[in-house]
Amino acid sequence: MRADSVFEAAELPSKRVGASRCYRAEAGARGADTKGLYRVHEFTKIEMFAWTAPDMASAVDVFDEMVDAQTEILASLGLHCRVLEMPSTDLGASAVRKIDIEAFFPSRAAQGLNDGWGEVTSTSICTDYQSRRLATRVRSAGKLAYPFTINGTALAVPRVLAAVLENGWDEAQMAVTIPECLRPWMDGKEKIEVKHRLG
């Protein structure tokens, strides 16, 4: 979108949200714990992206705003989550700071996986790593510099859907409770009943 272009300083921060199709070639290759909705080969996510002035204070302001949006979305869905600051040994080449947000999954707890916690989203500050590769610059006081970039996933559809289904499951009624914020788009229904048990 902004490759080979120049921002004026007054345009920053510049924030975008968009849908993204994602592909994971390794899905299902590592055993039974990767089957199902938690790790799929192809999925959709809603991605947040921002360019900021090339300084950490500006980047951290937008980073915190993204994390707030992520936790608000997950809380509105009734999910129990925790925010983890990732150590430098877990950062990819582009990130200088990254948080993961994990939701609680009853099925993962039953399998003894990470005490039931599973990653559903993350946010990263990439400083000028991405903007240098894309030749995106910002003009400030007559000089050109590379803006910092921040990216985060607002919603990874399969994982969040799996968490909603698991945490909303009522075994006695064989039904899933629909989070209140989604009911206007579900004809006002509070629950979805399962007519036949699969498997």
N, C-alpha and C positions, 0 to 999 in steps of 0.2 A: 504493500500500500504506500509506503513512504521510502522505498528504495531509491537511491540516487536523487534525493531531494533535500531541501534545506528548510528547516523550521525557522521562524522568527522567534526570538526569546519570549515574546508576549503570547505565543501560541501554546507554550508549555505550562503545566502538564497537558498532554493530549491523550485522551483515554478512549478506548474502543472496546466493544463487546461483540463477539460473533460466534456463530455455530461452526464447529470443526468436525470433520470426519477423521477418525484415527484408526490406525492399523497396527496390530502387534503380531509379528510373525511367530513369536515364541509362545503364544497363548496355548495352554493345554499341554505343553511339552514337559512340564516339570512335575507331573504327578497329580494325584486326586485333589489336592488342596487348590488347584488352579482351575478346576472344572466349574461350570455354572456361570452365573451372571457376574461373579466377582472379577474374573479375568477372561475376557473374550477377544477374539481375533479382530473384530471390527465394531466400532462404537461411535457414538456422537457425544460431543461435550460442548459446553458453552464456555468460551475462553475469554478472559479479560486481558487486555494488553495496554500498556501506557509508555509514553516517552516523557521523560522529565529533564529538567536542567541537569547538567553534568556534575551533580554534587550529591553526597549521601543523604543530607537532610531532606532534600526534595524527594529523593527516591524512597526514603523511609516513610514519609508522609503518605505517598500513594500506596506503598506496600501495606501499611497499617489499614488504609481505607479498603483495600482489597480483602484483607483478612477479616475485617469487620463484616463486609458483604457476605463472605463465605460462611462465617459462623452464624450470621442472621438467617441465611437461607436454610442451613442445616437445622438450626433450632426451630424454625417455623415448620419444618417437617416432623418435629417431635423426636429428632435423633439425639442420642447422647454422644458427644464428641469430645475429643481432646486435641489440643494444639501442641505440636512438637517442634522445637527449634532444632534443625538438623545440624549435626557436627560437620566440620569441614571435610572429613573423610567420606561423607555421603553426598557431597555436592558434585554435580556434573561440571564439565569444562566451562560452561557459560555462567554459572551462578556464583555469587559471592555470599549470598544469604538465601536460605530456603526454609520454609516451614511446611510441614505436612499436617493435615488435619485428618484424624482417624475417627471413624464411627464404630460403635459397638455392634457386633454381629453375633447373635445367639449361636448360630451354626459354627462360627469360628471358635467360640468359647467351648462348645461341646467337643470340638476336635482338638482342643488344647493349643490352638494357634494364637500366639501373641495375646493371651488372656482375653481373646474375643475381639480385639481391636484390629481394624483394617483400614488402610489408607483410602480416602475418598476424594481428596483434593490436595493441592499444594500451591504455593506462591513463591516466586523467586525474584531476587534483584540480580540483574545481569550486568550492571554498570554499562560500559560501552562495548561489550563483547559483540552483541547483535548489531548495534548501529554501525560499528566499523565494518562488519561483514556485508552490510547492506548499503554502505556509503550514504548513510543518513546523518545529516549534520544540523547544528543549530547555530544561528548567527546571533551573537550577543556582543554589544559594544564594538561592533565592526570586526569582530574576530569569529572564526568558525571553530566549532568544537563538536565532539560526538556526544549526543544526548545519552542519558542512561535509559535503560528499558526495564520494565517490571512486567511479569506475566503470571497469571494465576488462573486456575480452572474454577469457574463459578459453579459448574455442575457437570459431573461425569455421569451421564444418564444411567448406564447399567449398574454401577456400584451403588449409587444413591437409591435407585429403584430396589435393588436387592436389600439394602438396609431398611427401607420403608416396609417392604414386604415381610421381612423377618421380624422387625420390632413391632409391627402392627398385627401380627398373626395371633388369632384367638383359636386355640385348638378345640375348645368346647363347642364353639359355634361354627367351626370350619370356615372362618371368614377373616378378611384383612380389614383393619380399621384404616379409613382414608384420612390422611392429615387434614385438619380443618381448613388450611389455606388452599387445598386443592378441591374441596367439595363444590365450589361454584362451577368447576369445569367437569364435574362428575354427576351432573343433574341433582346436586344436593345430597347425594348418597353419603351415608356415614360409614358403611361397610360394603365390601364385595364378598359375596359368598362363593365358596368353591363347591361346585356340584359333585365332582368326582375326584377322589384322591389319585394323584398321579404316581407312577412308579410301580 
